[in-house]
Amino acid sequence: MITKELLKTEIDKVQNEYLELLYKVIKAFEPSLKTEYLDKTIPKGITKSNMELSWHEFIKATYGCLSNAPIERADQGKYEIREVIG
């Protein structure tokens, strides 16, 4: 089992150049910051309940959104014929 003491020991081994990134990762797990971040990044007109759609609801809501502009693969083209490896 990983303990806070083990984490602290491993943090002491991290190179100084990575400390800022590590700090951001640790702060991302604080519930209050996560909620505050979500509140600031929600676009106008979108409610939190809309953002909490399940994965299946998301797929149902977005499936076929490109049906009027489908992605097409162009012709492969012609390539030179090379020596057969045998």
N, CA, C and O atoms as CSV, one atom per row, in Angstrom:
chain,resi,resn,atom,element,x,y,z
A,1,MET,N,N,0.839,-1.182,0.000
A,1,MET,CA,C,0.000,0.000,0.000
A,1,MET,C,C,0.885,1.248,0.000
A,1,MET,O,O,1.897,1.303,0.700
A,2,ILE,N,N,0.498,2.228,-0.780
A,2,ILE,CA,C,1.261,3.471,-0.852
A,2,ILE,C,C,0.786,4.408,0.254
A,2,ILE,O,O,-0.409,4.660,0.408
A,3,THR,N,N,1.735,4.909,1.009
A,3,THR,CA,C,1.411,5.829,2.096
A,3,THR,C,C,1.903,7.231,1.750
A,3,THR,O,O,2.679,7.412,0.812
A,4,LYS,N,N,1.451,8.206,2.507
A,4,LYS,CA,C,1.904,9.582,2.300
A,4,LYS,C,C,3.402,9.690,2.553
A,4,LYS,O,O,4.099,10.449,1.880
A,5,GLU,N,N,3.894,8.929,3.525
A,5,GLU,CA,C,5.323,8.960,3.832
A,5,GLU,C,C,6.133,8.439,2.644
A,5,GLU,O,O,7.186,8.990,2.325
A,6,LEU,N,N,5.653,7.386,1.990
A,6,LEU,CA,C,6.342,6.850,0.821
A,6,LEU,C,C,6.337,7.884,-0.304
A,6,LEU,O,O,7.351,8.083,-0.974
A,7,LEU,N,N,5.203,8.537,-0.507
A,7,LEU,CA,C,5.120,9.586,-1.531
A,7,LEU,C,C,6.090,10.728,-1.231
A,7,LEU,O,O,6.782,11.216,-2.125
A,8,LYS,N,N,6.133,11.145,0.017
A,8,LYS,CA,C,7.040,12.230,0.401
A,8,LYS,C,C,8.495,11.839,0.137
A,8,LYS,O,O,9.293,12.666,-0.303
A,9,THR,N,N,8.830,10.600,0.404
A,9,THR,CA,C,10.185,10.115,0.153
A,9,THR,C,C,10.499,10.168,-1.333
A,9,THR,O,O,11.591,10.585,-1.720
A,10,GLU,N,N,9.565,9.755,-2.162
A,10,GLU,CA,C,9.769,9.758,-3.612
A,10,GLU,C,C,9.828,11.190,-4.153
A,10,GLU,O,O,10.580,11.468,-5.088
A,11,ILE,N,N,9.046,12.089,-3.576
A,11,ILE,CA,C,9.062,13.494,-4.006
A,11,ILE,C,C,10.434,14.110,-3.770
A,11,ILE,O,O,10.891,14.934,-4.563
A,12,ASP,N,N,11.086,13.721,-2.696
A,12,ASP,CA,C,12.429,14.233,-2.410
A,12,ASP,C,C,13.425,13.844,-3.486
A,12,ASP,O,O,14.464,14.490,-3.616
A,13,LYS,N,N,13.139,12.808,-4.259
A,13,LYS,CA,C,14.042,12.333,-5.308
A,13,LYS,C,C,13.792,13.020,-6.659
A,13,LYS,O,O,14.594,12.877,-7.581
A,14,VAL,N,N,12.695,13.756,-6.778
A,14,VAL,CA,C,12.329,14.387,-8.048
A,14,VAL,C,C,13.287,15.541,-8.349
A,14,VAL,O,O,13.627,16.330,-7.467
A,15,GLN,N,N,13.714,15.624,-9.608
A,15,GLN,CA,C,14.606,16.703,-10.024
A,15,GLN,C,C,13.884,18.040,-9.940
A,15,GLN,O,O,12.676,18.107,-10.166
A,16,ASN,N,N,14.604,19.092,-9.620
A,16,ASN,CA,C,14.016,20.420,-9.440
A,16,ASN,C,C,13.239,20.910,-10.660
A,16,ASN,O,O,12.243,21.619,-10.515
A,17,GLU,N,N,13.680,20.542,-11.840
A,17,GLU,CA,C,13.012,21.016,-13.052
A,17,GLU,C,C,11.593,20.465,-13.190
A,17,GLU,O,O,10.802,21.012,-13.959
A,18,TYR,N,N,11.253,19.402,-12.469
A,18,TYR,CA,C,9.929,18.797,-12.561
A,18,TYR,C,C,9.017,19.158,-11.383
A,18,TYR,O,O,7.864,18.729,-11.343
A,19,LEU,N,N,9.511,19.924,-10.445
A,19,LEU,CA,C,8.730,20.224,-9.243
A,19,LEU,C,C,7.448,20.992,-9.546
A,19,LEU,O,O,6.409,20.712,-8.948
A,20,GLU,N,N,7.502,21.950,-10.459
A,20,GLU,CA,C,6.302,22.723,-10.777
A,20,GLU,C,C,5.222,21.825,-11.373
A,20,GLU,O,O,4.049,21.935,-11.013
A,21,LEU,N,N,5.615,20.948,-12.273
A,21,LEU,CA,C,4.664,20.020,-12.878
A,21,LEU,C,C,4.083,19.077,-11.824
A,21,LEU,O,O,2.875,18.837,-11.800
A,22,LEU,N,N,4.926,18.555,-10.970
A,22,LEU,CA,C,4.471,17.670,-9.904
A,22,LEU,C,C,3.495,18.396,-8.978
A,22,LEU,O,O,2.494,17.824,-8.549
A,23,TYR,N,N,3.789,19.635,-8.680
A,23,TYR,CA,C,2.906,20.442,-7.834
A,23,TYR,C,C,1.525,20.583,-8.478
A,23,TYR,O,O,0.507,20.466,-7.797
A,24,LYS,N,N,1.491,20.833,-9.779
A,24,LYS,CA,C,0.211,20.975,-10.487
A,24,LYS,C,C,-0.583,19.672,-10.457
A,24,LYS,O,O,-1.806,19.683,-10.319
A,25,VAL,N,N,0.122,18.552,-10.586
A,25,VAL,CA,C,-0.557,17.251,-10.534
A,25,VAL,C,C,-1.171,17.042,-9.150
A,25,VAL,O,O,-2.323,16.626,-9.034
A,26,ILE,N,N,-0.411,17.328,-8.121
A,26,ILE,CA,C,-0.909,17.154,-6.756
A,26,ILE,C,C,-2.106,18.069,-6.506
A,26,ILE,O,O,-3.101,17.639,-5.921
A,27,LYS,N,N,-2.021,19.319,-6.940
A,27,LYS,CA,C,-3.117,20.269,-6.725
A,27,LYS,C,C,-4.375,19.859,-7.488
A,27,LYS,O,O,-5.485,20.198,-7.077
A,28,ALA,N,N,-4.213,19.137,-8.589
A,28,ALA,CA,C,-5.366,18.707,-9.381
A,28,ALA,C,C,-6.252,17.731,-8.619
A,28,ALA,O,O,-7.421,17.558,-8.964
A,29,PHE,N,N,-5.713,17.097,-7.593
A,29,PHE,CA,C,-6.485,16.139,-6.820
A,29,PHE,C,C,-7.224,16.764,-5.648
A,29,PHE,O,O,-7.930,16.060,-4.926
A,30,GLU,N,N,-7.082,18.053,-5.444
A,30,GLU,CA,C,-7.817,18.726,-4.380
A,30,GLU,C,C,-9.232,19.006,-4.857
A,30,GLU,O,O,-9.406,19.705,-5.855
A,31,PRO,N,N,-10.250,18.484,-4.179
A,31,PRO,CA,C,-11.634,18.641,-4.631
A,31,PRO,C,C,-12.064,20.092,-4.799
A,31,PRO,O,O,-12.755,20.421,-5.763
A,32,SER,N,N,-11.669,20.956,-3.886
A,32,SER,CA,C,-12.116,22.345,-3.979
A,32,SER,C,C,-11.548,23.024,-5.217
A,32,SER,O,O,-12.245,23.797,-5.875
A,33,LEU,N,N,-10.314,22.749,-5.533
A,33,LEU,CA,C,-9.713,23.345,-6.724
A,33,LEU,C,C,-10.353,22.794,-7.990
A,33,LEU,O,O,-10.574,23.530,-8.951
A,34,LYS,N,N,-10.645,21.516,-7.989
A,34,LYS,CA,C,-11.249,20.905,-9.168
A,34,LYS,C,C,-12.612,21.529,-9.434
A,34,LYS,O,O,-12.927,21.865,-10.575
A,35,THR,N,N,-13.410,21.685,-8.406
A,35,THR,CA,C,-14.729,22.292,-8.553
A,35,THR,C,C,-14.605,23.738,-9.007
A,35,THR,O,O,-15.342,24.181,-9.888
A,36,GLU,N,N,-13.676,24.473,-8.408
A,36,GLU,CA,C,-13.467,25.871,-8.785
A,36,GLU,C,C,-13.022,25.973,-10.232
A,36,GLU,O,O,-13.471,26.855,-10.964
A,37,TYR,N,N,-12.136,25.070,-10.650
A,37,TYR,CA,C,-11.654,25.063,-12.036
A,37,TYR,C,C,-12.804,24.794,-12.988
A,37,TYR,O,O,-12.937,25.475,-14.005
A,38,LEU,N,N,-13.638,23.811,-12.675
A,38,LEU,CA,C,-14.769,23.489,-13.542
A,38,LEU,C,C,-15.727,24.671,-13.649
A,38,LEU,O,O,-16.238,24.956,-14.732
A,39,ASP,N,N,-15.972,25.352,-12.548
A,39,ASP,CA,C,-16.876,26.499,-12.564
A,39,ASP,C,C,-16.361,27.588,-13.499
A,39,ASP,O,O,-17.154,28.241,-14.177
A,40,LYS,N,N,-15.051,27.793,-13.545
A,40,LYS,CA,C,-14.479,28.844,-14.377
A,40,LYS,C,C,-14.437,28.471,-15.851
A,40,LYS,O,O,-14.430,29.350,-16.713
A,41,THR,N,N,-14.408,27.168,-16.151
A,41,THR,CA,C,-14.224,26.753,-17.536
A,41,THR,C,C,-15.518,26.345,-18.231
A,41,THR,O,O,-15.490,25.991,-19.410
A,42,ILE,N,N,-16.630,26.384,-17.545
A,42,ILE,CA,C,-17.895,26.019,-18.172
A,42,ILE,C,C,-18.329,27.149,-19.104
A,42,ILE,O,O,-18.510,28.279,-18.651
A,43,PRO,N,N,-18.499,26.866,-20.391
A,43,PRO,CA,C,-18.940,27.910,-21.323
A,43,PRO,C,C,-20.332,28.416,-20.969
A,43,PRO,O,O,-21.132,27.686,-20.384
A,44,LYS,N,N,-20.622,29.664,-21.322
A,44,LYS,CA,C,-21.933,30.235,-21.043
A,44,LYS,C,C,-23.003,29.422,-21.747
A,44,LYS,O,O,-22.807,28.986,-22.882
A,45,GLY,N,N,-24.121,29.216,-21.091
A,45,GLY,CA,C,-25.225,28.461,-21.666
A,45,GLY,C,C,-25.148,26.973,-21.381
A,45,GLY,O,O,-26.092,26.241,-21.678
A,46,ILE,N,N,-24.049,26.512,-20.812
A,46,ILE,CA,C,-23.893,25.102,-20.469
A,46,ILE,C,C,-24.029,24.971,-18.956
A,46,ILE,O,O,-23.362,25.679,-18.202
A,47,THR,N,N,-24.878,24.082,-18.530
A,47,THR,CA,C,-25.046,23.870,-17.098
A,47,THR,C,C,-24.170,22.704,-16.651
A,47,THR,O,O,-23.729,21.891,-17.464
A,48,LYS,N,N,-23.931,22.640,-15.356
A,48,LYS,CA,C,-23.134,21.541,-14.827
A,48,LYS,C,C,-23.801,20.203,-15.116
A,48,LYS,O,O,-23.117,19.216,-15.387
A,49,SER,N,N,-25.128,20.162,-15.060
A,49,SER,CA,C,-25.810,18.890,-15.308
A,49,SER,C,C,-25.565,18.426,-16.740
A,49,SER,O,O,-25.474,17.224,-16.994
A,50,ASN,N,N,-25.455,19.372,-17.685
A,50,ASN,CA,C,-25.140,18.992,-19.061
A,50,ASN,C,C,-23.748,18.393,-19.150
A,50,ASN,O,O,-23.503,17.486,-19.946
A,51,MET,N,N,-22.838,18.902,-18.330
A,51,MET,CA,C,-21.466,18.424,-18.367
A,51,MET,C,C,-21.322,17.057,-17.727
A,51,MET,O,O,-20.335,16.360,-17.962
A,52,GLU,N,N,-22.300,16.669,-16.919
A,52,GLU,CA,C,-22.207,15.411,-16.199
A,52,GLU,C,C,-22.930,14.279,-16.926
A,52,GLU,O,O,-23.356,13.311,-16.296
A,53,LEU,N,N,-23.069,14.392,-18.236
A,53,LEU,CA,C,-23.692,13.330,-19.009
A,53,LEU,C,C,-22.849,12.072,-18.917
A,53,LEU,O,O,-21.621,12.132,-18.847
A,54,SER,N,N,-23.519,10.944,-18.920
A,54,SER,CA,C,-22.759,9.702,-18.943
A,54,SER,C,C,-22.139,9.525,-20.320
A,54,SER,O,O,-22.513,10.211,-21.271
A,55,TRP,N,N,-21.207,8.618,-20.421
A,55,TRP,CA,C,-20.518,8.380,-21.688
A,55,TRP,C,C,-21.507,7.989,-22.774
A,55,TRP,O,O,-21.400,8.462,-23.905
A,56,HIS,N,N,-22.455,7.143,-22.453
A,56,HIS,CA,C,-23.426,6.702,-23.453
A,56,HIS,C,C,-24.316,7.858,-23.919
A,56,HIS,O,O,-24.642,7.955,-25.102
A,57,GLU,N,N,-24.699,8.719,-23.003
A,57,GLU,CA,C,-25.504,9.883,-23.383
A,57,GLU,C,C,-24.702,10.809,-24.294
A,57,GLU,O,O,-25.243,11.384,-25.239
A,58,PHE,N,N,-23.420,10.948,-24.007
A,58,PHE,CA,C,-22.558,11.778,-24.842
A,58,PHE,C,C,-22.496,11.220,-26.266
A,58,PHE,O,O,-22.611,11.967,-27.237
A,59,ILE,N,N,-22.315,9.903,-26.382
A,59,ILE,CA,C,-22.253,9.279,-27.704
A,59,ILE,C,C,-23.588,9.473,-28.430
A,59,ILE,O,O,-23.598,9.816,-29.613
A,60,LYS,N,N,-24.697,9.260,-27.748
A,60,LYS,CA,C,-26.010,9.441,-28.373
A,60,LYS,C,C,-26.204,10.880,-28.843
A,60,LYS,O,O,-26.796,11.122,-29.895
A,61,ALA,N,N,-25.703,11.829,-28.061
A,61,ALA,CA,C,-25.885,13.244,-28.392
A,61,ALA,C,C,-25.001,13.681,-29.553
A,61,ALA,O,O,-25.356,14.607,-30.281
A,62,THR,N,N,-23.856,13.029,-29.736
A,62,THR,CA,C,-22.930,13.489,-30.767
A,62,THR,C,C,-22.828,12.564,-31.970
A,62,THR,O,O,-22.243,12.944,-32.985
A,63,TYR,N,N,-23.382,11.364,-31.882
A,63,TYR,CA,C,-23.285,10.401,-32.982
A,63,TYR,C,C,-23.921,10.986,-34.241
A,63,TYR,O,O,-25.045,11.487,-34.207
A,64,GLY,N,N,-23.204,10.916,-35.323
A,64,GLY,CA,C,-23.732,11.390,-36.599
A,64,GLY,C,C,-23.619,12.882,-36.803
A,64,GLY,O,O,-24.213,13.413,-37.741
A,65,CYS,N,N,-22.876,13.579,-35.956
A,65,CYS,CA,C,-22.784,15.035,-36.084
A,65,CYS,C,C,-22.075,15.458,-37.367
A,65,CYS,O,O,-22.184,16.616,-37.770
A,66,LEU,N,N,-21.357,14.554,-38.013
A,66,LEU,CA,C,-20.686,14.871,-39.274
A,66,LEU,C,C,-21.383,14.221,-40.465
A,66,LEU,O,O,-20.788,14.105,-41.536
A,67,SER,N,N,-22.624,13.800,-40.297
A,67,SER,CA,C,-23.309,13.086,-41.372
A,67,SER,C,C,-23.506,13.962,-42.608
A,67,SER,O,O,-23.549,13.446,-43.724
A,68,ASN,N,N,-23.624,15.267,-42.429
A,68,ASN,CA,C,-23.798,16.144,-43.594
A,68,ASN,C,C,-22.454,16.558,-44.207
A,68,ASN,O,O,-22.431,17.199,-45.257
A,69,ALA,N,N,-21.350,16.201,-43.570
A,69,ALA,CA,C,-20.014,16.483,-44.105
A,69,ALA,C,C,-19.115,15.286,-43.803
A,69,ALA,O,O,-18.171,15.395,-43.020
A,70,PRO,N,N,-19.408,14.148,-44.422
A,70,PRO,CA,C,-18.657,12.940,-44.071
A,70,PRO,C,C,-17.182,13.039,-44.444
A,70,PRO,O,O,-16.801,13.741,-45.380
A,71,ILE,N,N,-16.377,12.325,-43.695
A,71,ILE,CA,C,-14.951,12.275,-43.966
A,71,ILE,C,C,-14.748,11.308,-45.126
A,71,ILE,O,O,-15.257,10.188,-45.105
A,72,GLU,N,N,-14.013,11.739,-46.123
A,72,GLU,CA,C,-13.781,10.899,-47.293
A,72,GLU,C,C,-12.296,10.622,-47.447
A,72,GLU,O,O,-11.450,11.467,-47.155
A,73,ARG,N,N,-12.005,9.425,-47.910
A,73,ARG,CA,C,-10.611,9.062,-48.176
A,73,ARG,C,C,-10.349,9.264,-49.658
A,73,ARG,O,O,-11.084,8.761,-50.508
A,74,ALA,N,N,-9.316,9.992,-49.948
A,74,ALA,CA,C,-8.955,10.245,-51.346
A,74,ALA,C,C,-8.347,8.989,-51.950
A,74,ALA,O,O,-8.002,8.048,-51.235
A,75,ASP,N,N,-8.219,8.983,-53.274
A,75,ASP,CA,C,-7.587,7.854,-53.943
A,75,ASP,C,C,-6.179,7.672,-53.410
A,75,ASP,O,O,-5.504,8.632,-53.038
A,76,GLN,N,N,-5.750,6.415,-53.380
A,76,GLN,CA,C,-4.434,6.111,-52.831
A,76,GLN,C,C,-3.320,6.626,-53.730
A,76,GLN,O,O,-2.247,6.982,-53.242
A,77,GLY,N,N,-3.554,6.668,-55.001
A,77,GLY,CA,C,-2.511,7.133,-55.900
A,77,GLY,C,C,-1.687,5.970,-56.417
A,77,GLY,O,O,-1.880,4.824,-56.011
A,78,LYS,N,N,-0.781,6.275,-57.300
A,78,LYS,CA,C,0.065,5.233,-57.881
A,78,LYS,C,C,1.479,5.386,-57.356
A,78,LYS,O,O,2.029,6.486,-57.295
A,79,TYR,N,N,2.046,4.265,-56.983
A,79,TYR,CA,C,3.406,4.252,-56.468
A,79,TYR,C,C,4.287,3.456,-57.422
A,79,TYR,O,O,3.823,2.567,-58.135
A,80,GLU,N,N,5.538,3.794,-57.413
A,80,GLU,CA,C,6.472,3.090,-58.299
A,80,GLU,C,C,6.549,1.624,-57.909
A,80,GLU,O,O,6.448,1.290,-56.728
A,81,ILE,N,N,6.724,0.764,-58.870
A,81,ILE,CA,C,6.871,-0.656,-58.604
A,81,ILE,C,C,8.342,-0.897,-58.275
A,81,ILE,O,O,9.231,-0.547,-59.051
A,82,ARG,N,N,8.575,-1.483,-57.147
A,82,ARG,CA,C,9.945,-1.713,-56.695
A,82,ARG,C,C,10.324,-3.177,-56.860
A,82,ARG,O,O,9.493,-4.035,-57.158
A,83,GLU,N,N,11.566,-3.419,-56.661
A,83,GLU,CA,C,12.102,-4.749,-56.768
A,83,GLU,C,C,11.461,-5.664,-55.727
A,83,GLU,O,O,11.304,-5.269,-54.572
A,84,VAL,N,N,11.098,-6.854,-56.113
A,84,VAL,CA,C,10.484,-7.815,-55.207
A,84,VAL,C,C,11.545,-8.345,-54.255
A,84,VAL,O,O,12.633,-8.733,-54.680
A,85,ILE,N,N,11.228,-8.360,-52.981
A,85,ILE,CA,C,12.161,-8.905,-51.973
A,85,ILE,C,C,11.845,-10.379,-51.841
A,85,ILE,O,O,10.700,-10.747,-51.578
A,86,GLY,N,N,12.806,-11.197,-52.014
A,86,GLY,CA,C,12.507,-12.617,-52.003
A,86,GLY,C,C,13.404,-13.436,-51.260
A,86,GLY,O,O,13.223,-14.652,-51.198
